[in-house]
Amino acid sequence: MMLAEIVAFYGFQFTDFLTTWLGLRAGAAEVNAVMRPFVTSVPRFVIFKFGLATFLLIFVFLTAQDWLTVLHLSPMSVVYIDTIVEGAVTCSNIYTLWRVKK
């Protein structure tokens, strides 16, 4: 079961990347201040985006005993939350892309 969640996690990371890249090509502006310096180059954007996602997974699974138990969360809860947030960001990107293309 955990494999499906990780595939969904990276799938939504990819859809966020793809819709952001399409939006930037259509003339939309990057509103995320953290990502703004990295979207000027596609390779830099890909490396940062997926590197950050991989770092999150590694960090969560390596430090789960330290801080997640205090919050009463499982490591997969963090993956679920991030996947939901990425889905919402993807929806926002699609809406922005639609507005720019309109």
Secondary structure, DSSP 8 states (H G I E B T S, - for coil): -HHHHHHHHHHHHHHHHHHHHHHHHHT-----TTTGGGTTSHHHHHHHHHHHHHHHHHHHHHSIIIIITTTT--HHHHHHHHHHHHHHHHHHHHHHHHHHH-
